[in-house]
Amino acid sequence: MDNKKIHISIFGGGNVATHLIKAFLKQPSIQLQQVYNRHIDKIKSFTHQTEITDNLKDIRPADIFILALTDDAIAGFSKKLSTFDTLTVHTSGSTNINALQTQRKGVFYPFQTFSKDKEVDFRQIPILVEAQNQDDLQILKNLAQKLSAHVIVADSNQRKALHVAGVFAANFVNHLYLQAAKILEENKLDFDLLKPLIMEVAHKIEQLHPKTAQTGPAIRNDQKTIEMHLKFLKNPEQKELYRILTQSIQKTYSHE
Ligand SMILES: NC(=O)c1ccc[n+]([C@@H]2O[C@H](COP(=O)([O-])OP(=O)(O)OC[C@H]3O[C@@H](n4cnc5c(N)ncnc54)[C@H](OP(=O)(O)O)[C@@H]3O)[C@@H](O)[C@H]2O)c1
């Protein structure tokens, strides 16, 4: 082993594994030692850049094993690596560090949405790291700093909180975009009409706290408009979402 380089092996061939593999291959101070996936076809494209395998018997010790596997597979799969004393991490937001059944455990959680064919800029992505002791934590911090300018030490509970916050800030918001798209389509209007508004709201929170950035009929307590909107909406689910979110906004600002 070249002692100066960090030797890493990745387990997985999905969204996160693919992005990590590509990012590590670009780093001269990282040696991507092996990539394992149970279905080898998913990692075949890396044949000429690293050693690939679907056989756990091929796996050699490394500085870090990264398990970029489905949440439910982490515990069971990690058991198969319990004979190694390699620092083994998972990449999950919502899985406790103790789910790992390995000798040395850690977490390496890149907080972004990853899809295989969509490029990402790792320098901008926060990476949350956790380990059981200071030495292992330092190893993970060093690795994360090679990829990202935003490295944060967080325990499993804080990571869970960030994951839940992400569901509100990204998944729920995207679901609301879908409702907006449906409403426009039903009225023969293009979703593109909303894009300048969506972008402005997103950019606004770079300067303003969300509490200050809120506008609209709910914060103005514009009851007539709210009733009119509720009457306009025919879809019961959209009605319910509108009602719940309006009430939540009104409650938030009721004492101001
Ligand atoms: N996608 C994101 O935006 C994102 C962001 C941050 C963190 N994460 C976390 O990163 C991890 C991976 O997510 P992903 O989006 O990359 O998932 P994914 O694209 O669905 O890939 C899942 C991987 O897990 C493997 N796998 C599933 N069950 C297995 C089992 N029983 N034994 C061995 N391997 C198994 C799959 O192998 P096969 O290919 O052989 O089926 C595949 O390589 C998860 O913990 C997720 O929470 C995801």
The ligand as a MOL file (V3000), in Angstrom:
LIG
                    3D

  0  0  0     0  0            999 V3000
M  V30 BEGIN CTAB
M  V30 COUNTS 48 52 0 0 0
M  V30 BEGIN ATOM
M  V30 1 N -29.7020 9.2140 -3.0080 0
M  V30 2 C -29.5530 10.2110 -2.1760 0
M  V30 3 O -29.9370 11.3320 -2.5130 0
M  V30 4 C -28.8550 10.0240 -0.8580 0
M  V30 5 C -28.2730 11.1570 -0.2520 0
M  V30 6 C -27.5340 10.9930 0.9290 0
M  V30 7 C -27.4520 9.7300 1.5150 0
M  V30 8 N -28.0810 8.6550 0.9300 0 CHG=1
M  V30 9 C -27.9260 7.3420 1.5810 0
M  V30 10 O -26.9330 6.6030 0.8570 0
M  V30 11 C -27.2740 5.2070 0.8560 0
M  V30 12 C -27.4140 4.7110 -0.5730 0
M  V30 13 O -28.4220 5.4150 -1.2330 0
M  V30 14 P -28.5610 5.3750 -2.8350 0
M  V30 15 O -29.4900 6.4510 -3.2220 0
M  V30 16 O -27.2090 5.3160 -3.4330 0 CHG=-1
M  V30 17 O -29.2810 3.9690 -3.0190 0
M  V30 18 P -29.4830 3.1280 -4.3600 0
M  V30 19 O -29.1430 3.9550 -5.5530 0
M  V30 20 O -30.8420 2.5360 -4.2650 0
M  V30 21 O -28.4020 1.9620 -4.2380 0
M  V30 22 C -28.5400 1.0080 -3.2220 0
M  V30 23 C -27.3340 0.0910 -3.1960 0
M  V30 24 O -27.5490 -0.8320 -2.1280 0
M  V30 25 C -27.3030 -2.1360 -2.6070 0
M  V30 26 N -28.0900 -3.0850 -1.8400 0
M  V30 27 C -29.4250 -3.0300 -1.5600 0
M  V30 28 N -29.7910 -4.0770 -0.7860 0
M  V30 29 C -28.6550 -4.7960 -0.5750 0
M  V30 30 C -28.3750 -5.9880 0.1510 0
M  V30 31 N -29.3280 -6.6480 0.8320 0
M  V30 32 N -27.0940 -6.4440 0.1460 0
M  V30 33 C -26.1110 -5.7910 -0.5310 0
M  V30 34 N -26.3200 -4.6610 -1.2280 0
M  V30 35 C -27.5660 -4.1540 -1.2470 0
M  V30 36 C -27.7050 -2.0920 -4.0740 0
M  V30 37 O -27.1040 -3.1710 -4.7340 0
M  V30 38 P -27.6130 -3.6700 -6.1870 0
M  V30 39 O -27.1950 -2.6130 -7.1550 0
M  V30 40 O -26.8620 -4.9360 -6.3630 0
M  V30 41 O -29.0950 -3.8090 -6.0700 0
M  V30 42 C -27.1470 -0.7250 -4.4720 0
M  V30 43 O -25.7670 -0.8190 -4.7390 0
M  V30 44 C -28.5540 5.0950 1.6930 0
M  V30 45 O -28.1790 4.8280 3.0210 0
M  V30 46 C -29.1680 6.4890 1.5930 0
M  V30 47 O -29.9640 6.7910 2.7060 0
M  V30 48 C -28.7660 8.7860 -0.2460 0
M  V30 END ATOM
M  V30 BEGIN BOND
M  V30 1 1 1 2
M  V30 2 2 2 3
M  V30 3 1 2 4
M  V30 4 1 4 5
M  V30 5 2 4 48
M  V30 6 2 5 6
M  V30 7 1 6 7
M  V30 8 2 7 8
M  V30 9 1 8 9
M  V30 10 1 8 48
M  V30 11 1 9 10
M  V30 12 1 9 46
M  V30 13 1 10 11
M  V30 14 1 11 12
M  V30 15 1 11 44
M  V30 16 1 12 13
M  V30 17 1 13 14
M  V30 18 2 14 15
M  V30 19 1 14 16
M  V30 20 1 14 17
M  V30 21 1 17 18
M  V30 22 2 18 19
M  V30 23 1 18 20
M  V30 24 1 18 21
M  V30 25 1 21 22
M  V30 26 1 22 23
M  V30 27 1 23 24
M  V30 28 1 23 42
M  V30 29 1 24 25
M  V30 30 1 25 26
M  V30 31 1 25 36
M  V30 32 1 26 27
M  V30 33 1 26 35
M  V30 34 2 27 28
M  V30 35 1 28 29
M  V30 36 1 29 30
M  V30 37 2 29 35
M  V30 38 1 30 31
M  V30 39 2 30 32
M  V30 40 1 32 33
M  V30 41 2 33 34
M  V30 42 1 34 35
M  V30 43 1 36 37
M  V30 44 1 36 42
M  V30 45 1 37 38
M  V30 46 2 38 39
M  V30 47 1 38 40
M  V30 48 1 38 41
M  V30 49 1 42 43
M  V30 50 1 44 45
M  V30 51 1 44 46
M  V30 52 1 46 47
M  V30 END BOND
M  V30 END CTAB
M  END
